[in-house]
Amino acid sequence: LSEIRTVLALPSALFSLLLPAHTMASLYPFWQNDTKTPKVDDGSSPEIKISVPFIFFGAPYRSIYVNNNGVISFNALVSQFTPEAFPLTDGRAFVAPFWADVHNGIRGEIFYRESTEPELLHRATRDIRRHFRDMASFSALWLFIVTWEEVTFYGGSSTTPVSGFS
């Protein structure tokens, strides 16, 4: 989150892991006009130029990468599948809604898009205010939505369990 009121893939505290208590309906809408990452182990989107600079810990970023392993990164793609403790010693900057060894080449899709749709901005504003009580005046002006839909893990198959998160 930044002083210019942006939301990127929602903070980790808000991601929705599809467990019995959650459904696909709990995620922000996706797929119709979204772009997909390549279906490959440890893959990533190409560099994505974003229309609004994203301020992350005081540094403005104008492009991002959507990485298949549950990481949205700045400046460089991240193919690493084993999570590390934060802050990372090499200084890589990224948001990790659910850093894991995802293999969408076996099963699932990873969708992403920017949005300024009023209905979604209202929903994001409401979600941030509800989950971050000290941000009562927050108002979303831009969103970048990433959804990992029914993905499985490296070594999985077409019949192994799947997860979805955003």
N, C-alpha and C positions, 0 to 999 in steps of 0.2 A: 504494500500500500504506500501511497506517496502523497505529498502535499498537493499534487494536481488531481487527486482523487481517482486513482485507477485501481482496478482489481485484476490481478493476473491469476487465473486458474484457481482462484479462491485460496486463502491461507490454509495451511495444513489442518488447522482446527476445524475447518468447514468441509473438507473433502468427504465424499460419500463412498465408503467401501461397501460393495454389495454383499451384505450379510443377510440372514433371514429377515431382519427388521427393516431392511431397505429394499427399494425396488428401483428399476430404471427411471421411474417417474420422479424420483427424488433428485436426480441429476438435472443440471441445466440442459435445455433442449439442444440436441446435436443431430448431425448427419445430413440434413437436407442440403445446405449450402456450404458445408464444411470441407476442408481439405484433409486428406489422410496422409499419414506418414507411410513410408515404404514398409511392406510386410517382410521384415528381415530381423534376425536376432541382433540385438544391440544397435539397432538402426536409429536414424534421426531424420527429422525434416531438413530440407535445405535451410539456409539462413532466411529468416522471415523479417522483413522490414516492417516495423509497426508504425501506425499513423500518429501515435502519441508517445512521447518519450516516457519510459517507465523508470521512476526513481526508486532505486533499491539500495538501502543503506546509504543514502546521500549521493549515489552515483547515477547519472542518467544513462539509460540504455535505449538505443533506437532499433535494435534488432534482437531476436531471440531464436532459440532452437527448441523444438519439441522432440525430446528424446524418448525412444520406446520404453526405456527402463524406468519411467515414472518421474523424470526430471525435466524441468523447463529451465534452460540455461541461457546465459548471456555471454557474448563474445566467442564462444566455442561450443561445439557439440560435446556431449558427454556419453561415451559408449560404455562406461564403467557400469557393471551390474551389481557390485558388492558395495552396500552402503558403508559410509565412514561417519565418524562423529563430527559434528559441526563445532567450530568453524574448521573448514578444510585447511590443511597446512600449505597447500599450493595456491590458495587464494581464489579458486574458482568460485564464481558467483552463480547461484541457481536456486530455484524453488523446487522442493521435492515433495509433491503431494503424497507419493507412495513409492519410494525408491526400492526397486526389486528387480529380479532377473526375469523380466517379461519377455515373452517370445510371441509376438503377434504374427510371425510367419507360420506358426502352427495353428493358432486360433485367435480370433478377435480383430478389432480395428482400433486405430487411434485417430481421433478427429480433432481438428482445431479451427478456430476462426476468431476474428475480431468482431466486436459488436458495439453499437451505440443504440440498439433497440430500446425504446423507452420502457417497455414492460420488463425486460431483463435488467436494465439499470435500476429500476424500482425494486425488483427482487433482490439484487445484489446489495443495494443500500439497506434494505430491511434485514437481510441476513447478517451483514457486518454489524449493524447496530445491535441486533439481538445477541450475537456471540461475543462482541467486544464492547462491553458496557461503557468503557471510557471513550468510545468513538460515537457518541450520541448525535453529533452533528455531521457525521460522514455522509457524503452524497456521491455515488458513483457516476462518472461521466463517460467511462470507457471500460470495456471488458475484453479480456482475451480468454476464451473458453477452450479448455482441453479436456477431452473425455477418452479414457481408456475403456473401451466397451468389450466385455466378455473375453478378456485376454487370459492366457494361461502362462505357465512358467517354462523356462528353458528345461528341456527334458520331458516336458509334458506331451500329450497327444490330443487327438480330437475328442477324446472322452474324459480327459482329466478335468478337475474343477476349474472354474473361471472366476475372475473378479472384474468388477467395473469400478472406476473411480474417476473423479473430476477435480 
